[in-house]
Amino acid sequence: MPHNDRFRRPAATHAFGQGRQVRAAGVLQEDVGGESPRTACGGVRTMVSIREHGWLASAAATVWEVVGSPSAITEWAPSIASAVMDGSLRTLTLKRGGEIVEEIVTLDDELRRIQYAVRSGLPVTAHLATVDVIPTGESSCLVLYSTDLSPDGLAAPIARSMQNSISALVERFGAYDDSSNRESEK
């Protein structure tokens, strides 16, 4: 399978080049009626995973210039007023007030991946966010934004923030629409 076909958007995705998945281990267990490999400690919900994505009408390298610069988060995360780097720590000042300190744990220009973990400013016991910019063609890419966190009480506001960030990227770079390719494949 050619590299780009692995990331081809299936016909049943969300409109406007964006989508969302939120999964909590306990919910999966209840919904499917079986043991989930994500449940631990006797079925106690330990983490929640959130995934947002956007199909952009811009080359991955162009999008990565923005997403891959930790201090440039204000250019694509609407809730962030400012970002200051100090080594691997990024201090974010929120537009609504407050500060969050994150540690950049991965910054990989070859993979076009950035990962960060909240160190203070949010009541989380575990947090890891990953943003991948994946080329899907010469002038298109897929941005995957996922977060694993505990406790799961912050899942809804974090999911909204992630969706707003994907929306800002779609607005800035344009939504990629490959519907003409899907039609020709039928």
C-alpha positions as CSV (number, residue, x, y, z in Angstrom):
1,M,0.0,0.0,0.0
2,P,1.5,3.4,-0.9
3,H,2.3,5.6,2.1
4,N,-0.4,8.2,1.3
5,D,-3.2,5.6,1.0
6,R,-2.7,4.6,4.6
7,F,-4.0,8.0,5.7
8,R,-6.8,8.4,3.1
9,R,-9.9,9.7,4.8
10,P,-12.8,7.2,4.7
11,A,-16.1,8.3,3.2
12,A,-17.8,8.5,6.6
13,T,-15.9,11.3,8.3
14,H,-17.0,14.5,9.9
15,A,-17.6,17.6,7.7
16,F,-15.2,20.5,7.4
17,G,-12.1,18.3,7.5
18,Q,-12.4,17.7,11.2
19,G,-13.4,14.9,13.6
20,R,-13.4,13.8,17.2
21,Q,-13.1,10.6,19.2
22,V,-13.4,10.5,23.0
23,R,-12.9,7.1,24.7
24,A,-12.8,6.3,28.4
25,A,-11.8,2.8,29.4
26,G,-14.8,2.3,31.7
27,V,-17.2,3.5,29.0
28,L,-15.8,1.1,26.4
29,Q,-16.2,-1.8,28.8
30,E,-19.9,-0.9,29.5
31,D,-20.7,-0.2,25.8
32,V,-19.2,-3.5,24.4
33,G,-20.0,-5.6,27.4
34,G,-16.5,-7.1,27.7
35,E,-13.1,-6.4,29.2
36,S,-11.3,-3.6,27.6
37,P,-7.5,-3.7,27.5
38,R,-7.6,-0.1,28.6
39,T,-9.3,-0.9,31.9
40,A,-7.0,-1.5,34.7
41,C,-7.3,-2.1,38.5
42,G,-10.3,-4.3,38.2
43,G,-12.2,-2.2,35.7
44,V,-11.6,1.2,37.4
45,R,-11.4,3.9,34.8
46,T,-7.8,5.1,34.9
47,M,-7.3,7.3,31.8
48,V,-9.3,9.0,29.1
49,S,-8.1,9.3,25.5
50,I,-9.3,12.2,23.3
51,R,-8.5,12.4,19.6
52,E,-9.2,15.3,17.2
53,H,-8.1,15.5,13.6
54,G,-8.2,17.9,10.6
55,W,-7.4,17.4,6.9
56,L,-5.6,20.5,5.8
57,A,-5.0,21.8,2.3
58,S,-1.4,22.6,2.9
59,A,1.9,20.8,2.7
60,A,2.9,19.0,6.0
61,A,6.2,21.0,6.1
62,T,4.3,24.3,6.0
63,V,1.9,23.3,8.8
64,W,4.8,21.9,10.8
65,E,6.5,25.3,10.7
66,V,3.7,26.5,13.0
67,V,2.7,23.4,14.9
68,G,6.3,22.3,15.5
69,S,7.4,25.6,17.1
70,P,6.5,25.3,20.8
71,S,6.3,29.0,21.4
72,A,4.0,29.5,18.3
73,I,1.1,27.7,19.9
74,T,-0.7,31.1,20.2
75,E,-1.0,31.0,16.4
76,W,-3.2,27.9,16.4
77,A,-4.6,27.5,19.9
78,P,-7.3,30.2,20.4
79,S,-7.4,29.9,24.2
80,I,-3.7,30.8,24.6
81,A,-2.7,34.4,25.1
82,S,1.0,33.9,25.3
83,A,3.7,31.1,25.5
84,V,7.1,31.5,27.0
85,M,9.8,28.8,26.7
86,D,12.4,28.1,29.3
87,G,14.4,25.0,28.3
88,S,11.9,22.3,27.8
89,L,9.2,24.0,29.9
90,R,6.5,26.1,28.2
91,T,4.5,28.4,30.3
92,L,1.1,29.3,28.8
93,T,-1.0,32.3,29.8
94,L,-4.7,31.6,29.1
95,K,-6.9,34.3,27.6
96,R,-9.5,33.6,30.3
97,G,-6.8,33.9,33.0
98,G,-4.5,31.5,34.6
99,E,-1.3,29.7,33.7
100,I,-0.4,26.2,32.7
101,V,3.2,24.9,32.7
102,E,3.9,22.1,30.2
103,E,7.0,20.1,29.5
104,I,7.8,19.5,25.8
105,V,8.8,15.8,26.0
106,T,9.1,15.1,22.2
107,L,9.9,17.5,19.4
108,D,10.7,15.4,16.3
109,D,11.1,17.4,13.0
110,E,11.5,14.2,11.0
111,L,8.2,12.6,12.3
112,R,6.6,16.1,12.6
113,R,5.5,15.2,16.1
114,I,5.3,17.3,19.3
115,Q,4.3,15.9,22.6
116,Y,3.8,17.7,25.9
117,A,2.8,17.0,29.4
118,V,1.1,19.3,31.9
119,R,3.3,19.9,34.9
120,S,1.2,22.5,36.7
121,G,-1.9,24.6,36.4
122,L,-4.5,21.9,35.8
123,P,-5.7,19.3,38.3
124,V,-4.4,16.2,36.5
125,T,-2.5,13.3,37.8
126,A,-1.4,12.2,34.3
127,H,-1.3,14.0,31.0
128,L,0.3,13.5,27.6
129,A,-0.7,15.3,24.4
130,T,0.6,14.5,21.0
131,V,0.2,16.4,17.8
132,D,1.3,14.7,14.5
133,V,1.4,16.4,11.1
134,I,1.2,13.6,8.5
135,P,1.7,14.3,4.8
136,T,-1.1,12.9,2.6
137,G,0.0,14.5,-0.6
138,E,2.2,17.3,-1.9
139,S,-0.2,20.0,-0.8
140,S,-2.3,18.2,1.9
141,C,-1.8,16.7,5.3
142,L,-3.6,15.2,8.3
143,V,-3.2,16.7,11.7
144,L,-3.9,14.3,14.6
145,Y,-4.1,15.8,18.0
146,S,-4.5,13.3,20.9
147,T,-4.5,13.6,24.6
148,D,-4.4,10.9,27.3
149,L,-5.2,12.2,30.8
150,S,-6.4,11.3,34.3
151,P,-8.7,12.0,35.9
152,D,-11.3,12.1,33.1
153,G,-13.3,15.0,34.6
154,L,-11.4,17.4,32.3
155,A,-12.1,15.5,29.1
156,A,-14.9,17.8,27.9
157,P,-13.1,21.1,28.2
158,I,-9.8,19.7,26.9
159,A,-11.7,18.1,23.9
160,R,-13.3,21.5,23.2
161,S,-9.9,23.2,23.3
162,M,-8.4,20.6,21.0
163,Q,-11.3,21.0,18.6
164,N,-10.9,24.8,18.6
165,S,-7.2,24.3,17.8
166,I,-7.9,22.0,14.9
167,S,-10.6,24.5,13.7
168,A,-8.0,27.3,13.8
169,L,-5.6,25.2,11.7
170,V,-8.3,24.4,9.2
171,E,-9.2,28.1,9.0
172,R,-5.6,29.1,8.6
173,F,-4.5,26.5,6.1
174,G,-7.8,25.4,4.5
175,A,-9.7,22.2,4.7
176,Y,-8.6,19.4,2.3
177,D,-11.5,17.8,0.5
178,D,-10.7,14.6,-1.3
179,S,-14.3,13.8,-2.1
180,S,-13.4,13.8,-5.8
181,N,-10.9,11.0,-5.2
182,R,-13.5,9.0,-3.2
183,E,-16.0,9.3,-6.0
184,S,-13.6,8.0,-8.5
185,E,-12.7,5.0,-6.3
186,K,-16.3,3.7,-6.3
